[in-house]
């Protein structure tokens, strides 16, 4: 007979797991508790050791300060050199014991012979110095070396202290020269007497340290003691020799806490055991609930918790299945990548709860718009993906997108706020056979990017050239980064700007040039657009500003003008970064002009307005470039306090042939004069244009009639008077 083995029930498995975890948890808790106890005790020991070391340092510093109170003194020099024993006893010897507690004091002459000696408050014969000579003279020699090597003011600063053994007892030794405190007493270098102070490390000293830092049973141990413990600090002299030890009774806060908490811990363990038994008895009933929880967890693993839609994992699985079915049924799949426009603005203005509610309502509208065979998934944030099965061509997907965009024209109700939110959609259709899910998702993402770039609130079907354009932009981005790093291909030229006499150079505009090895000279507008689109405008802008500022700083050019992107002016850190750059190049802010476009004024952005104000406050001038081609209001000119207007070259070129253009140019010049703003005419290419502009009272002139853009070396030569600018008629690059 064959006996079938059945898998153990879930209750048994859980019971065994819980018991194992309980034992493991108890072991870990005990282990961590022991480790924590040892660490706390070790930390307390380290703290006490630090206290003791600091206490010894403080005692040495106190000895030095006390000694200094009598060492820098005219009378000390005078009476010591006169050999007045009574005065030295009252002021340099016995007084130091009675007032400060110094154990021994010696006064040595300039030949290191004792002239006064004190021990334990009593003046003794100078000959007793011989007993301590070997311990003291090395430190005296160090002081003499400092005095001999120093300047005239070194004598008052030369001092030394050390730990030494005197009479088989560890002591703090301090040596300090006796120097005058004023100019009334003269003392030649090398004739200084020295004052020697000895403070034994005994019970009196350790008692002060113990009282100060609450150390228990602090005591001195001999050098050859056998009772060295962790609560012991060696006394080491400057030569690395151990002179003795200081020990104390170690505090053990961790052990004490465990000892006090032991009854409570045992009680908690008993209660935990009772709870564990109770829980184990309920496991049979809980097994069914556990199965339900497993099913719920399995659901959550493939669904978004906020909307209940399939998440990315389930979406990718369904996309693969849909493509397999499409191959089998000879059909096609349309993948829609959906993204809410300006979702971050909703979060920032109405709060994240409103953003979550918007995502939930969006999910409901998308689900209501599709068929049962289609899939709507949330990929994250405000990004959704829709799988449309059985579509014939792009027109089917576009019809669905038209319906969906109409749905989004209805406002969303978010609590007490009614908001209108548009959406952008990227569409990618699977090929007839052999579709790759990742490739299809990538194409939908590219199409979404194009939809957003072309105005938002719209859909875009992926076209083959989009991939090629994106790859080309990414290639140019990589090459631009390399060019900025190497500095070989990107350069600046400078077109001079002249005064009304058309002879005096007032400044120059820096113009960007990229000599691309494959695409030749890329137009600056295209280069800037790519940099803005790929998030590199800050890197490119800083490069141009640095090159222009450093050139202006090393030339006699009155000022240099540099075009800046609106994106740079939306960076709050731009003024600080620019100020640091100017400081590194050595260019004063008043020699830099920043040229902006009218779109900056029209945006009326708080950050941009603050950045412009901060830049002007440093002395940097702001010029409005290509004026007249946009829709700037006069109030914006006054509000942003523009320093200069540059009339667009399209008005200048037709002054001689178009009366309307001449009238517009005249009106723009009059406007600038009325607002007390300097005005520059761009693109001056003929004498007739120049004469008409002079008659209009235009301040500055720029164009090929006066000078084309010049290399830095060419402009430097013109400024130095060694060359003349090349006058020619033509269009500016």
Secondary structure, DSSP 4 states (H G I P E B T S, - for coil): -PPPPPPPPHHHHHHHHHHHHHHHHHHHHHHHHHHHHHHHHHHHHHHHHHHHHHHHHHHHHHHHHHHHHHHB-HHHHHHHHHT-HHHHIIIIIHHHHHHH--SEEEEE-TTS-EEEEEETTEEE-GGGHHHHHHHHHHHHHHHHHHHHHS-TTSTTT-EEEEEEEETTEEEEEEEEE-B-SSTTS---TT---EEEEEEE-SHHHHHHHHHHHT-EEEEEE-TT-S---SSEEEEE-TTS-EEEEEEEE---HHHHHHHHHHHHHHHHHHHHHHHHHHHHHTHHHHHHHHHHHHHHHHHHTTB-TTT--B-HHHHHHHHHHHHHHHHHHT-EEEEEEEEETTHHHHHHHH-HHHHHHHHHHHHHHHHHHS-TTSEEEEEETTEEEEEEEEE-SHHHHHHHHHHHHHHHTSPEEETTEEE---EEEEEEE--SS---HHHHHHHHHHHHHHHHHTTSSSEEE--HHHHHHHHHHHHHHHHHHHHHHH-SSEEEEEEEEE-TTSSSEEEEEEEEEEEETTTEEE-HHHHHHHHHHTT-HHHHHHHHHHHHHHHHHTS--S-EEEE--HHHHT-TTHHHHHHHHHHHHT--GGGEEEEE-HHHHHH--HHHHHHHHHHHHTT-EEEEEEETSS---HHHHHHHT-SEEEE-HHHHHTTTT-HHHHHHHHHHHHHHHHTT-EEEE----SHHHHHHHHHTT--EE-STTT---B-HHHHHHHHTTSS----------
